[in-house]
Amino acid sequence: MVYAIVRAGGRQEKVSVGSELLIDRIGGGTPAAGSTLELAPLLLVDGATVTSEASALASITVTAEVLDEVKADKITILKYKNKTGYRVRQGHRQKHTRVRITAIDS
């Protein structure tokens, strides 16, 4: 079983070939569905071999295919201060990019 820990959108995700994951929206405009991108590996596990050295990880590429762009569920932010009449209601929907891991190459 080969899997890698990659840095994606400010978080670390455990990925293997064929897995799908939601990452924070890719900057630089909306990526087209079907385009590819590379994720930075932080750790690679290949059976009993664990690779974590930066020099060894520099030659490893984790390739992902962009599936589409989605929005997360809406969250509601409420602020209230007693006796002052201060009330603020705000909402937010985070944008995510859904990707599928296509290859982990050494």
ZIVEN-V180227 format. One record per residue. OMEGA is omega as a letter, one per 40 degrees, with the letter a starting at -180 (999 if undefined). Layout:
{{OMEGA} {OMEGA}}
This chain:
{{i} {i} {a} {i} {a} {i} {a} {i} {i} {i} {i} {a} {i} {a} {i} {a} {i} {a} {i} {i} {i} {i} {i} {a} {i} {a} {i} {a} {a} {i} {i} {i} {a} {i} {a} {i} {i} {i} {a} {i} {i} {a} {i} {i} {i} {a} {i} {a} {i} {a} {i} {a} {a} {a} {i} {a} {a} {a} {a} {i} {i} {a} {a} {i} {i} {i} {i} {i} {a} {i} {i} {i} {a} {i} {a} {i} {i} {i} {a} {i} {a} {i} {a} {a} {a} {i} {i} {i} {a} {i} {a} {i} {a} {i} {a} {i} {i} {a} {i} {i} {a} {a} {i} {a} {i} {999}}
